[in-house]
Amino acid sequence: MDMSTPKLRAIILENSRLIFDDTADYTFDAEYIMVNTGHLIIGTEAKPHQHKLTLTFHGQQTAK
């Protein structure tokens, strides 16, 4: 991911990877992300993410 996003409905990762670029500050807005046998990568132990990344999840709180 190498750009900020508008508000997305959903991101579904199945056997895939979503890797956040580390060349600038970005925002990521979504109602939800589902990772099913995939990877959501925001830096690594060897190369930590250095820029600002704001993840915002939009939704409604439900009572339990």
PDBQT receptor file of N, H, CA, C and O in Angstrom, charges set to zero:
ATOM      1  N   MET A   1       0.860  -1.157   0.000  1.00  0.00    +0.000 N 
ATOM      2  CA  MET A   1       0.000   0.000   0.000  1.00  0.00    +0.000 C 
ATOM      3  C   MET A   1       0.903   1.215   0.000  1.00  0.00    +0.000 C 
ATOM      4  O   MET A   1       1.688   1.406   0.928  1.00  0.00    +0.000 OA
ATOM      5  N   ASP A   2       0.801   2.032  -1.025  1.00  0.00    +0.000 N 
ATOM      6  H   ASP A   2       0.163   1.876  -1.779  1.00  0.00    +0.000 HD
ATOM      7  CA  ASP A   2       1.683   3.191  -1.127  1.00  0.00    +0.000 C 
ATOM      8  C   ASP A   2       0.914   4.495  -1.291  1.00  0.00    +0.000 C 
ATOM      9  O   ASP A   2       1.389   5.436  -1.925  1.00  0.00    +0.000 OA
ATOM     10  N   MET A   3      -0.294   4.536  -0.702  1.00  0.00    +0.000 N 
ATOM     11  H   MET A   3      -0.680   3.771  -0.186  1.00  0.00    +0.000 HD
ATOM     12  CA  MET A   3      -1.083   5.768  -0.705  1.00  0.00    +0.000 C 
ATOM     13  C   MET A   3      -2.126   5.694   0.405  1.00  0.00    +0.000 C 
ATOM     14  O   MET A   3      -2.453   4.614   0.897  1.00  0.00    +0.000 OA
ATOM     15  N   SER A   4      -2.642   6.856   0.789  1.00  0.00    +0.000 N 
ATOM     16  H   SER A   4      -2.377   7.734   0.389  1.00  0.00    +0.000 HD
ATOM     17  CA  SER A   4      -3.735   6.890   1.756  1.00  0.00    +0.000 C 
ATOM     18  C   SER A   4      -5.007   6.444   1.050  1.00  0.00    +0.000 C 
ATOM     19  O   SER A   4      -5.132   6.571  -0.168  1.00  0.00    +0.000 OA
ATOM     20  N   THR A   5      -5.949   5.920   1.827  1.00  0.00    +0.000 N 
ATOM     21  H   THR A   5      -5.848   5.817   2.816  1.00  0.00    +0.000 HD
ATOM     22  CA  THR A   5      -7.176   5.394   1.226  1.00  0.00    +0.000 C 
ATOM     23  C   THR A   5      -8.386   6.245   1.604  1.00  0.00    +0.000 C 
ATOM     24  O   THR A   5      -8.384   6.920   2.633  1.00  0.00    +0.000 OA
ATOM     25  N   PRO A   6      -9.418   6.207   0.761  1.00  0.00    +0.000 N 
ATOM     26  CA  PRO A   6     -10.714   6.704   1.216  1.00  0.00    +0.000 C 
ATOM     27  C   PRO A   6     -11.280   5.650   2.180  1.00  0.00    +0.000 C 
ATOM     28  O   PRO A   6     -10.643   4.617   2.385  1.00  0.00    +0.000 OA
ATOM     29  N   LYS A   7     -12.426   5.875   2.758  1.00  0.00    +0.000 N 
ATOM     30  H   LYS A   7     -12.944   6.714   2.591  1.00  0.00    +0.000 HD
ATOM     31  CA  LYS A   7     -13.044   4.886   3.650  1.00  0.00    +0.000 C 
ATOM     32  C   LYS A   7     -13.473   3.681   2.805  1.00  0.00    +0.000 C 
ATOM     33  O   LYS A   7     -14.328   3.792   1.926  1.00  0.00    +0.000 OA
ATOM     34  N   LEU A   8     -12.865   2.538   3.092  1.00  0.00    +0.000 N 
ATOM     35  H   LEU A   8     -12.171   2.447   3.806  1.00  0.00    +0.000 HD
ATOM     36  CA  LEU A   8     -13.157   1.294   2.376  1.00  0.00    +0.000 C 
ATOM     37  C   LEU A   8     -14.149   0.464   3.168  1.00  0.00    +0.000 C 
ATOM     38  O   LEU A   8     -14.176   0.529   4.397  1.00  0.00    +0.000 OA
ATOM     39  N   ARG A   9     -14.950  -0.305   2.482  1.00  0.00    +0.000 N 
ATOM     40  H   ARG A   9     -14.928  -0.358   1.484  1.00  0.00    +0.000 HD
ATOM     41  CA  ARG A   9     -15.920  -1.187   3.143  1.00  0.00    +0.000 C 
ATOM     42  C   ARG A   9     -15.190  -2.348   3.809  1.00  0.00    +0.000 C 
ATOM     43  O   ARG A   9     -15.392  -2.614   4.994  1.00  0.00    +0.000 OA
ATOM     44  N   ALA A  10     -14.340  -3.041   3.048  1.00  0.00    +0.000 N 
ATOM     45  H   ALA A  10     -14.176  -2.825   2.086  1.00  0.00    +0.000 HD
ATOM     46  CA  ALA A  10     -13.661  -4.215   3.591  1.00  0.00    +0.000 C 
ATOM     47  C   ALA A  10     -12.395  -4.502   2.801  1.00  0.00    +0.000 C 
ATOM     48  O   ALA A  10     -12.297  -4.207   1.610  1.00  0.00    +0.000 OA
ATOM     49  N   ILE A  11     -11.439  -5.081   3.492  1.00  0.00    +0.000 N 
ATOM     50  H   ILE A  11     -11.518  -5.321   4.460  1.00  0.00    +0.000 HD
ATOM     51  CA  ILE A  11     -10.237  -5.631   2.873  1.00  0.00    +0.000 C 
ATOM     52  C   ILE A  11     -10.206  -7.095   3.292  1.00  0.00    +0.000 C 
ATOM     53  O   ILE A  11     -10.229  -7.400   4.484  1.00  0.00    +0.000 OA
ATOM     54  N   ILE A  12     -10.155  -7.989   2.332  1.00  0.00    +0.000 N 
ATOM     55  H   ILE A  12     -10.137  -7.741   1.363  1.00  0.00    +0.000 HD
ATOM     56  CA  ILE A  12     -10.111  -9.419   2.616  1.00  0.00    +0.000 C 
ATOM     57  C   ILE A  12      -8.833  -9.973   2.002  1.00  0.00    +0.000 C 
ATOM     58  O   ILE A  12      -8.630  -9.901   0.790  1.00  0.00    +0.000 OA
ATOM     59  N   LEU A  13      -7.972 -10.530   2.854  1.00  0.00    +0.000 N 
ATOM     60  H   LEU A  13      -8.137 -10.589   3.839  1.00  0.00    +0.000 HD
ATOM     61  CA  LEU A  13      -6.721 -11.117   2.402  1.00  0.00    +0.000 C 
ATOM     62  C   LEU A  13      -6.823 -12.630   2.496  1.00  0.00    +0.000 C 
ATOM     63  O   LEU A  13      -6.911 -13.190   3.589  1.00  0.00    +0.000 OA
ATOM     64  N   GLU A  14      -6.812 -13.283   1.348  1.00  0.00    +0.000 N 
ATOM     65  H   GLU A  14      -6.740 -12.829   0.461  1.00  0.00    +0.000 HD
ATOM     66  CA  GLU A  14      -6.824 -14.741   1.308  1.00  0.00    +0.000 C 
ATOM     67  C   GLU A  14      -5.628 -15.185   0.481  1.00  0.00    +0.000 C 
ATOM     68  O   GLU A  14      -5.551 -14.923  -0.719  1.00  0.00    +0.000 OA
ATOM     69  N   ASN A  15      -4.699 -15.859   1.142  1.00  0.00    +0.000 N 
ATOM     70  H   ASN A  15      -4.762 -16.072   2.117  1.00  0.00    +0.000 HD
ATOM     71  CA  ASN A  15      -3.474 -16.298   0.482  1.00  0.00    +0.000 C 
ATOM     72  C   ASN A  15      -2.762 -15.133  -0.194  1.00  0.00    +0.000 C 
ATOM     73  O   ASN A  15      -2.228 -15.279  -1.293  1.00  0.00    +0.000 OA
ATOM     74  N   SER A  16      -2.756 -13.976   0.465  1.00  0.00    +0.000 N 
ATOM     75  H   SER A  16      -3.190 -13.858   1.358  1.00  0.00    +0.000 HD
ATOM     76  CA  SER A  16      -2.120 -12.796  -0.108  1.00  0.00    +0.000 C 
ATOM     77  C   SER A  16      -1.526 -11.946   1.007  1.00  0.00    +0.000 C 
ATOM     78  O   SER A  16      -1.697 -12.237   2.191  1.00  0.00    +0.000 OA
ATOM     79  N   ARG A  17      -0.822 -10.886   0.605  1.00  0.00    +0.000 N 
ATOM     80  H   ARG A  17      -0.683 -10.649  -0.357  1.00  0.00    +0.000 HD
ATOM     81  CA  ARG A  17      -0.192  -9.997   1.577  1.00  0.00    +0.000 C 
ATOM     82  C   ARG A  17      -0.581  -8.554   1.277  1.00  0.00    +0.000 C 
ATOM     83  O   ARG A  17      -0.691  -8.153   0.118  1.00  0.00    +0.000 OA
ATOM     84  N   LEU A  18      -0.785  -7.783   2.339  1.00  0.00    +0.000 N 
ATOM     85  H   LEU A  18      -0.695  -8.108   3.280  1.00  0.00    +0.000 HD
ATOM     86  CA  LEU A  18      -0.941  -6.341   2.244  1.00  0.00    +0.000 C 
ATOM     87  C   LEU A  18       0.245  -5.766   3.001  1.00  0.00    +0.000 C 
ATOM     88  O   LEU A  18       0.357  -5.917   4.218  1.00  0.00    +0.000 OA
ATOM     89  N   ILE A  19       1.137  -5.097   2.254  1.00  0.00    +0.000 N 
ATOM     90  H   ILE A  19       1.046  -4.974   1.266  1.00  0.00    +0.000 HD
ATOM     91  CA  ILE A  19       2.366  -4.554   2.828  1.00  0.00    +0.000 C 
ATOM     92  C   ILE A  19       2.297  -3.034   2.750  1.00  0.00    +0.000 C 
ATOM     93  O   ILE A  19       2.100  -2.469   1.674  1.00  0.00    +0.000 OA
ATOM     94  N   PHE A  20       2.458  -2.382   3.885  1.00  0.00    +0.000 N 
ATOM     95  H   PHE A  20       2.618  -2.841   4.759  1.00  0.00    +0.000 HD
ATOM     96  CA  PHE A  20       2.409  -0.924   3.924  1.00  0.00    +0.000 C 
ATOM     97  C   PHE A  20       3.786  -0.351   3.619  1.00  0.00    +0.000 C 
ATOM     98  O   PHE A  20       4.770  -0.677   4.282  1.00  0.00    +0.000 OA
ATOM     99  N   ASP A  21       3.839   0.500   2.614  1.00  0.00    +0.000 N 
ATOM    100  H   ASP A  21       3.040   0.765   2.075  1.00  0.00    +0.000 HD
ATOM    101  CA  ASP A  21       5.055   1.162   2.176  1.00  0.00    +0.000 C 
ATOM    102  C   ASP A  21       5.582   2.071   3.288  1.00  0.00    +0.000 C 
ATOM    103  O   ASP A  21       4.802   2.601   4.080  1.00  0.00    +0.000 OA
ATOM    104  N   ASP A  22       6.883   2.249   3.346  1.00  0.00    +0.000 N 
ATOM    105  H   ASP A  22       7.516   1.819   2.702  1.00  0.00    +0.000 HD
ATOM    106  CA  ASP A  22       7.493   3.066   4.391  1.00  0.00    +0.000 C 
ATOM    107  C   ASP A  22       8.259   4.254   3.802  1.00  0.00    +0.000 C 
ATOM    108  O   ASP A  22       9.350   4.582   4.268  1.00  0.00    +0.000 OA
ATOM    109  N   THR A  23       7.686   4.900   2.774  1.00  0.00    +0.000 N 
ATOM    110  H   THR A  23       6.799   4.633   2.395  1.00  0.00    +0.000 HD
ATOM    111  CA  THR A  23       8.355   6.046   2.162  1.00  0.00    +0.000 C 
ATOM    112  C   THR A  23       7.690   7.372   2.517  1.00  0.00    +0.000 C 
ATOM    113  O   THR A  23       8.222   8.433   2.190  1.00  0.00    +0.000 OA
ATOM    114  N   ALA A  24       6.531   7.328   3.183  1.00  0.00    +0.000 N 
ATOM    115  H   ALA A  24       6.099   6.467   3.448  1.00  0.00    +0.000 HD
ATOM    116  CA  ALA A  24       5.799   8.545   3.558  1.00  0.00    +0.000 C 
ATOM    117  C   ALA A  24       4.792   8.202   4.650  1.00  0.00    +0.000 C 
ATOM    118  O   ALA A  24       4.627   7.033   5.000  1.00  0.00    +0.000 OA
ATOM    119  N   ASP A  25       4.115   9.224   5.192  1.00  0.00    +0.000 N 
ATOM    120  H   ASP A  25       4.249  10.173   4.907  1.00  0.00    +0.000 HD
ATOM    121  CA  ASP A  25       3.038   9.023   6.164  1.00  0.00    +0.000 C 
ATOM    122  C   ASP A  25       1.749   8.725   5.402  1.00  0.00    +0.000 C 
ATOM    123  O   ASP A  25       1.460   9.363   4.389  1.00  0.00    +0.000 OA
ATOM    124  N   TYR A  26       0.973   7.752   5.892  1.00  0.00    +0.000 N 
ATOM    125  H   TYR A  26       1.207   7.233   6.714  1.00  0.00    +0.000 HD
ATOM    126  CA  TYR A  26      -0.272   7.375   5.230  1.00  0.00    +0.000 C 
ATOM    127  C   TYR A  26      -1.391   7.189   6.254  1.00  0.00    +0.000 C 
ATOM    128  O   TYR A  26      -1.146   7.002   7.445  1.00  0.00    +0.000 OA
ATOM    129  N   THR A  27      -2.630   7.248   5.750  1.00  0.00    +0.000 N 
ATOM    130  H   THR A  27      -2.829   7.401   4.782  1.00  0.00    +0.000 HD
ATOM    131  CA  THR A  27      -3.797   6.871   6.544  1.00  0.00    +0.000 C 
ATOM    132  C   THR A  27      -4.509   5.736   5.824  1.00  0.00    +0.000 C 
ATOM    133  O   THR A  27      -4.503   5.659   4.596  1.00  0.00    +0.000 OA
ATOM    134  N   PHE A  28      -5.115   4.866   6.600  1.00  0.00    +0.000 N 
ATOM    135  H   PHE A  28      -5.119   4.928   7.598  1.00  0.00    +0.000 HD
ATOM    136  CA  PHE A  28      -5.846   3.724   6.054  1.00  0.00    +0.000 C 
ATOM    137  C   PHE A  28      -7.165   3.648   6.795  1.00  0.00    +0.000 C 
ATOM    138  O   PHE A  28      -7.183   3.481   8.015  1.00  0.00    +0.000 OA
ATOM    139  N   ASP A  29      -8.272   3.770   6.073  1.00  0.00    +0.000 N 
ATOM    140  H   ASP A  29      -8.258   3.906   5.083  1.00  0.00    +0.000 HD
ATOM    141  CA  ASP A  29      -9.610   3.755   6.665  1.00  0.00    +0.000 C 
ATOM    142  C   ASP A  29     -10.419   2.609   6.080  1.00  0.00    +0.000 C 
ATOM    143  O   ASP A  29     -10.526   2.482   4.860  1.00  0.00    +0.000 OA
ATOM    144  N   ALA A  30     -10.988   1.777   6.938  1.00  0.00    +0.000 N 
ATOM    145  H   ALA A  30     -10.901   1.880   7.929  1.00  0.00    +0.000 HD
ATOM    146  CA  ALA A  30     -11.808   0.665   6.476  1.00  0.00    +0.000 C 
ATOM    147  C   ALA A  30     -12.801   0.285   7.563  1.00  0.00    +0.000 C 
ATOM    148  O   ALA A  30     -12.587   0.559   8.743  1.00  0.00    +0.000 OA
ATOM    149  N   GLU A  31     -13.896  -0.354   7.144  1.00  0.00    +0.000 N 
ATOM    150  H   GLU A  31     -14.070  -0.577   6.185  1.00  0.00    +0.000 HD
ATOM    151  CA  GLU A  31     -14.838  -0.873   8.139  1.00  0.00    +0.000 C 
ATOM    152  C   GLU A  31     -14.263  -2.117   8.797  1.00  0.00    +0.000 C 
ATOM    153  O   GLU A  31     -14.408  -2.304  10.005  1.00  0.00    +0.000 OA
ATOM    154  N   TYR A  32     -13.609  -2.969   8.011  1.00  0.00    +0.000 N 
ATOM    155  H   TYR A  32     -13.491  -2.817   7.030  1.00  0.00    +0.000 HD
ATOM    156  CA  TYR A  32     -12.924  -4.113   8.621  1.00  0.00    +0.000 C 
ATOM    157  C   TYR A  32     -11.896  -4.705   7.674  1.00  0.00    +0.000 C 
ATOM    158  O   TYR A  32     -11.937  -4.500   6.460  1.00  0.00    +0.000 OA
ATOM    159  N   ILE A  33     -10.960  -5.455   8.279  1.00  0.00    +0.000 N 
ATOM    160  H   ILE A  33     -10.927  -5.621   9.264  1.00  0.00    +0.000 HD
ATOM    161  CA  ILE A  33      -9.966  -6.215   7.537  1.00  0.00    +0.000 C 
ATOM    162  C   ILE A  33     -10.082  -7.658   7.998  1.00  0.00    +0.000 C 
ATOM    163  O   ILE A  33     -10.092  -7.930   9.198  1.00  0.00    +0.000 OA
ATOM    164  N   MET A  34     -10.169  -8.586   7.050  1.00  0.00    +0.000 N 
ATOM    165  H   MET A  34     -10.160  -8.365   6.075  1.00  0.00    +0.000 HD
ATOM    166  CA  MET A  34     -10.170 -10.007   7.374  1.00  0.00    +0.000 C 
ATOM    167  C   MET A  34      -8.915 -10.614   6.756  1.00  0.00    +0.000 C 
ATOM    168  O   MET A  34      -8.679 -10.491   5.554  1.00  0.00    +0.000 OA
ATOM    169  N   VAL A  35      -8.120 -11.267   7.587  1.00  0.00    +0.000 N 
ATOM    170  H   VAL A  35      -8.311 -11.367   8.563  1.00  0.00    +0.000 HD
ATOM    171  CA  VAL A  35      -6.906 -11.924   7.117  1.00  0.00    +0.000 C 
ATOM    172  C   VAL A  35      -7.118 -13.420   7.271  1.00  0.00    +0.000 C 
ATOM    173  O   VAL A  35      -7.181 -13.937   8.387  1.00  0.00    +0.000 OA
ATOM    174  N   ASN A  36      -7.227 -14.112   6.140  1.00  0.00    +0.000 N 
ATOM    175  H   ASN A  36      -7.176 -13.692   5.234  1.00  0.00    +0.000 HD
ATOM    176  CA  ASN A  36      -7.458 -15.558   6.125  1.00  0.00    +0.000 C 
ATOM    177  C   ASN A  36      -6.310 -16.190   5.345  1.00  0.00    +0.000 C 
ATOM    178  O   ASN A  36      -6.266 -16.115   4.117  1.00  0.00    +0.000 OA
ATOM    179  N   THR A  37      -5.392 -16.805   6.061  1.00  0.00    +0.000 N 
ATOM    180  H   THR A  37      -5.427 -16.866   7.058  1.00  0.00    +0.000 HD
ATOM    181  CA  THR A  37      -4.173 -17.372   5.476  1.00  0.00    +0.000 C 
ATOM    182  C   THR A  37      -3.421 -16.349   4.636  1.00  0.00    +0.000 C 
ATOM    183  O   THR A  37      -2.906 -16.665   3.564  1.00  0.00    +0.000 OA
ATOM    184  N   GLY A  38      -3.368 -15.133   5.130  1.00  0.00    +0.000 N 
ATOM    185  H   GLY A  38      -3.787 -14.876   6.001  1.00  0.00    +0.000 HD
ATOM    186  CA  GLY A  38      -2.626 -14.058   4.474  1.00  0.00    +0.000 C 
ATOM    187  C   GLY A  38      -1.785 -13.329   5.500  1.00  0.00    +0.000 C 
ATOM    188  O   GLY A  38      -1.629 -13.792   6.630  1.00  0.00    +0.000 OA
ATOM    189  N   HIS A  39      -1.239 -12.181   5.103  1.00  0.00    +0.000 N 
ATOM    190  H   HIS A  39      -1.365 -11.805   4.185  1.00  0.00    +0.000 HD
ATOM    191  CA  HIS A  39      -0.371 -11.411   5.983  1.00  0.00    +0.000 C 
ATOM    192  C   HIS A  39      -0.656  -9.928   5.831  1.00  0.00    +0.000 C 
ATOM    193  O   HIS A  39      -0.794  -9.426   4.715  1.00  0.00    +0.000 OA
ATOM    194  N   LEU A  40      -0.744  -9.233   6.945  1.00  0.00    +0.000 N 
ATOM    195  H   LEU A  40      -0.631  -9.640   7.851  1.00  0.00    +0.000 HD
ATOM    196  CA  LEU A  40      -0.822  -7.777   6.997  1.00  0.00    +0.000 C 
ATOM    197  C   LEU A  40       0.520  -7.335   7.573  1.00  0.00    +0.000 C 
ATOM    198  O   LEU A  40       0.828  -7.617   8.731  1.00  0.00    +0.000 OA
ATOM    199  N   ILE A  41       1.323  -6.635   6.756  1.00  0.00    +0.000 N 
ATOM    200  H   ILE A  41       1.073  -6.406   5.815  1.00  0.00    +0.000 HD
ATOM    201  CA  ILE A  41       2.699  -6.340   7.149  1.00  0.00    +0.000 C 
ATOM    202  C   ILE A  41       2.914  -4.836   7.276  1.00  0.00    +0.000 C 
ATOM    203  O   ILE A  41       2.717  -4.079   6.325  1.00  0.00    +0.000 OA
ATOM    204  N   ILE A  42       3.322  -4.423   8.473  1.00  0.00    +0.000 N 
ATOM    205  H   ILE A  42       3.482  -5.037   9.246  1.00  0.00    +0.000 HD
ATOM    206  CA  ILE A  42       3.653  -3.015   8.740  1.00  0.00    +0.000 C 
ATOM    207  C   ILE A  42       5.044  -3.025   9.364  1.00  0.00    +0.000 C 
ATOM    208  O   ILE A  42       5.186  -2.943  10.584  1.00  0.00    +0.000 OA
ATOM    209  N   GLY A  43       6.057  -3.125   8.529  1.00  0.00    +0.000 N 
ATOM    210  H   GLY A  43       5.942  -3.192   7.538  1.00  0.00    +0.000 HD
ATOM    211  CA  GLY A  43       7.427  -3.222   9.000  1.00  0.00    +0.000 C 
ATOM    212  C   GLY A  43       7.744  -4.629   9.477  1.00  0.00    +0.000 C 
ATOM    213  O   GLY A  43       6.876  -5.499   9.539  1.00  0.00    +0.000 OA
ATOM    214  N   THR A  44       9.014  -4.827   9.812  1.00  0.00    +0.000 N 
ATOM    215  H   THR A  44       9.719  -4.121   9.761  1.00  0.00    +0.000 HD
ATOM    216  CA  THR A  44       9.478  -6.118  10.334  1.00  0.00    +0.000 C 
ATOM    217  C   THR A  44      10.399  -5.850  11.512  1.00  0.00    +0.000 C 
ATOM    218  O   THR A  44      10.778  -4.707  11.768  1.00  0.00    +0.000 OA
ATOM    219  N   GLU A  45      10.751  -6.892  12.214  1.00  0.00    +0.000 N 
ATOM    220  H   GLU A  45      10.443  -7.820  12.006  1.00  0.00    +0.000 HD
ATOM    221  CA  GLU A  45      11.690  -6.730  13.322  1.00  0.00    +0.000 C 
ATOM    222  C   GLU A  45      13.030  -6.209  12.806  1.00  0.00    +0.000 C 
ATOM    223  O   GLU A  45      13.659  -5.359  13.437  1.00  0.00    +0.000 OA
ATOM    224  N   ALA A  46      13.453  -6.719  11.670  1.00  0.00    +0.000 N 
ATOM    225  H   ALA A  46      12.942  -7.410  11.158  1.00  0.00    +0.000 HD
ATOM    226  CA  ALA A  46      14.731  -6.295  11.091  1.00  0.00    +0.000 C 
ATOM    227  C   ALA A  46      14.665  -4.889  10.492  1.00  0.00    +0.000 C 
ATOM    228  O   ALA A  46      15.667  -4.175  10.467  1.00  0.00    +0.000 OA
ATOM    229  N   LYS A  47      13.476  -4.491  10.008  1.00  0.00    +0.000 N 
ATOM    230  H   LYS A  47      12.661  -5.071  10.028  1.00  0.00    +0.000 HD
ATOM    231  CA  LYS A  47      13.314  -3.169   9.383  1.00  0.00    +0.000 C 
ATOM    232  C   LYS A  47      11.979  -2.563   9.858  1.00  0.00    +0.000 C 
ATOM    233  O   LYS A  47      10.982  -2.627   9.140  1.00  0.00    +0.000 OA
ATOM    234  N   PRO A  48      11.962  -1.978  11.064  1.00  0.00    +0.000 N 
ATOM    235  CA  PRO A  48      10.725  -1.409  11.604  1.00  0.00    +0.000 C 
ATOM    236  C   PRO A  48      10.183  -0.264  10.742  1.00  0.00    +0.000 C 
ATOM    237  O   PRO A  48      10.941   0.455  10.093  1.00  0.00    +0.000 OA
ATOM    238  N   HIS A  49       8.869  -0.115  10.750  1.00  0.00    +0.000 N 
ATOM    239  H   HIS A  49       8.252  -0.699  11.278  1.00  0.00    +0.000 HD
ATOM    240  CA  HIS A  49       8.199   0.963  10.007  1.00  0.00    +0.000 C 
ATOM    241  C   HIS A  49       8.581   2.299  10.646  1.00  0.00    +0.000 C 
ATOM    242  O   HIS A  49       8.417   2.472  11.854  1.00  0.00    +0.000 OA
ATOM    243  N   GLN A  50       9.083   3.237   9.859  1.00  0.00    +0.000 N 
ATOM    244  H   GLN A  50       9.216   3.097   8.878  1.00  0.00    +0.000 HD
ATOM    245  CA  GLN A  50       9.597   4.505  10.389  1.00  0.00    +0.000 C 
ATOM    246  C   GLN A  50       8.642   5.687  10.223  1.00  0.00    +0.000 C 
ATOM    247  O   GLN A  50       8.742   6.660  10.970  1.00  0.00    +0.000 OA
ATOM    248  N   HIS A  51       7.720   5.625   9.261  1.00  0.00    +0.000 N 
ATOM    249  H   HIS A  51       7.638   4.835   8.654  1.00  0.00    +0.000 HD
ATOM    250  CA  HIS A  51       6.802   6.738   9.019  1.00  0.00    +0.000 C 
ATOM    251  C   HIS A  51       5.510   6.553   9.807  1.00  0.00    +0.000 C 
ATOM    252  O   HIS A  51       5.260   5.483  10.363  1.00  0.00    +0.000 OA
ATOM    253  N   LYS A  52       4.696   7.598   9.851  1.00  0.00    +0.000 N 
ATOM    254  H   LYS A  52       4.899   8.467   9.400  1.00  0.00    +0.000 HD
ATOM    255  CA  LYS A  52       3.423   7.544  10.560  1.00  0.00    +0.000 C 
ATOM    256  C   LYS A  52       2.391   6.818   9.694  1.00  0.00    +0.000 C 
ATOM    257  O   LYS A  52       2.207   7.142   8.520  1.00  0.00    +0.000 OA
ATOM    258  N   LEU A  53       1.729   5.840  10.288  1.00  0.00    +0.000 N 
ATOM    259  H   LEU A  53       1.878   5.576  11.241  1.00  0.00    +0.000 HD
ATOM    260  CA  LEU A  53       0.646   5.116   9.633  1.00  0.00    +0.000 C 
ATOM    261  C   LEU A  53      -0.539   5.115  10.581  1.00  0.00    +0.000 C 
ATOM    262  O   LEU A  53      -0.446   4.580  11.686  1.00  0.00    +0.000 OA
ATOM    263  N   THR A  54      -1.657   5.708  10.164  1.00  0.00    +0.000 N 
ATOM    264  H   THR A  54      -1.733   6.143   9.267  1.00  0.00    +0.000 HD
ATOM    265  CA  THR A  54      -2.854   5.767  10.994  1.00  0.00    +0.000 C 
ATOM    266  C   THR A  54      -3.888   4.811  10.416  1.00  0.00    +0.000 C 
ATOM    267  O   THR A  54      -4.373   5.012   9.303  1.00  0.00    +0.000 OA
ATOM    268  N   LEU A  55      -4.223   3.770  11.174  1.00  0.00    +0.000 N 
ATOM    269  H   LEU A  55      -3.828   3.607  12.078  1.00  0.00    +0.000 HD
ATOM    270  CA  LEU A  55      -5.264   2.825  10.784  1.00  0.00    +0.000 C 
ATOM    271  C   LEU A  55      -6.528   3.199  11.537  1.00  0.00    +0.000 C 
ATOM    272  O   LEU A  55      -6.527   3.256  12.767  1.00  0.00    +0.000 OA
ATOM    273  N   THR A  56      -7.613   3.457  10.801  1.00  0.00    +0.000 N 
ATOM    274  H   THR A  56      -7.613   3.411   9.802  1.00  0.00    +0.000 HD
ATOM    275  CA  THR A  56      -8.888   3.793  11.428  1.00  0.00    +0.000 C 
ATOM    276  C   THR A  56      -9.932   2.796  10.961  1.00  0.00    +0.000 C 
ATOM    277  O   THR A  56     -10.152   2.626   9.762  1.00  0.00    +0.000 OA
ATOM    278  N   PHE A  57     -10.576   2.136  11.923  1.00  0.00    +0.000 N 
ATOM    279  H   PHE A  57     -10.397   2.274  12.897  1.00  0.00    +0.000 HD
ATOM    280  CA  PHE A  57     -11.629   1.178  11.608  1.00  0.00    +0.000 C 
ATOM    281  C   PHE A  57     -12.974   1.810  11.969  1.00  0.00    +0.000 C 
ATOM    282  O   PHE A  57     -13.171   2.274  13.092  1.00  0.00    +0.000 OA
ATOM    283  N   HIS A  58     -13.882   1.821  11.017  1.00  0.00    +0.000 N 
ATOM    284  H   HIS A  58     -13.722   1.444  10.105  1.00  0.00    +0.000 HD
ATOM    285  CA  HIS A  58     -15.200   2.454  11.179  1.00  0.00    +0.000 C 
ATOM    286  C   HIS A  58     -16.248   1.365  11.367  1.00  0.00    +0.000 C 
ATOM    287  O   HIS A  58     -16.224   0.351  10.669  1.00  0.00    +0.000 OA
ATOM    288  N   GLY A  59     -17.136   1.561  12.277  1.00  0.00    +0.000 N 
ATOM    289  H   GLY A  59     -17.155   2.384  12.844  1.00  0.00    +0.000 HD
ATOM    290  CA  GLY A  59     -18.186   0.582  12.491  1.00  0.00    +0.000 C 
ATOM    291  C   GLY A  59     -19.067   1.003  13.647  1.00  0.00    +0.000 C 
ATOM    292  O   GLY A  59     -18.926   2.094  14.199  1.00  0.00    +0.000 OA
ATOM    293  N   GLN A  60     -19.966   0.125  13.994  1.00  0.00    +0.000 N 
ATOM    294  H   GLN A  60     -20.081  -0.761  13.545  1.00  0.00    +0.000 HD
ATOM    295  CA  GLN A  60     -20.877   0.398  15.095  1.00  0.00    +0.000 C 
ATOM    296  C   GLN A  60     -20.594  -0.566  16.222  1.00  0.00    +0.000 C 
ATOM    297  O   GLN A  60     -20.359  -1.754  16.000  1.00  0.00    +0.000 OA
ATOM    298  N   GLN A  61     -20.619  -0.046  17.427  1.00  0.00    +0.000 N 
ATOM    299  H   GLN A  61     -20.810   0.919  17.607  1.00  0.00    +0.000 HD
ATOM    300  CA  GLN A  61     -20.427  -0.889  18.591  1.00  0.00    +0.000 C 
ATOM    301  C   GLN A  61     -21.715  -1.646  18.844  1.00  0.00    +0.000 C 
ATOM    302  O   GLN A  61     -22.799  -1.065  18.807  1.00  0.00    +0.000 OA
ATOM    303  N   THR A  62     -21.604  -2.936  19.101  1.00  0.00    +0.000 N 
ATOM    304  H   THR A  62     -20.723  -3.408  19.132  1.00  0.00    +0.000 HD
ATOM    305  CA  THR A  62     -22.783  -3.741  19.400  1.00  0.00    +0.000 C 
ATOM    306  C   THR A  62     -22.705  -4.224  20.842  1.00  0.00    +0.000 C 
ATOM    307  O   THR A  62     -21.625  -4.527  21.350  1.00  0.00    +0.000 OA
ATOM    308  N   ALA A  63     -23.847  -4.292  21.485  1.00  0.00    +0.000 N 
ATOM    309  H   ALA A  63     -24.724  -4.046  21.072  1.00  0.00    +0.000 HD
ATOM    310  CA  ALA A  63     -23.906  -4.758  22.871  1.00  0.00    +0.000 C 
ATOM    311  C   ALA A  63     -23.783  -6.271  22.892  1.00  0.00    +0.000 C 
ATOM    312  O   ALA A  63     -24.247  -6.964  21.986  1.00  0.00    +0.000 OA
ATOM    313  N   LYS A  64     -23.146  -6.770  23.948  1.00  0.00    +0.000 N 
ATOM    314  H   LYS A  64     -22.769  -6.207  24.684  1.00  0.00    +0.000 HD
ATOM    315  CA  LYS A  64     -22.981  -8.233  24.085  1.00  0.00    +0.000 C 
ATOM    316  C   LYS A  64     -24.046  -8.788  24.972  1.00  0.00    +0.000 C 
ATOM    317  O   LYS A  64     -24.083  -9.994  25.212  1.00  0.00    +0.000 OA
TER     318      LYS A  64
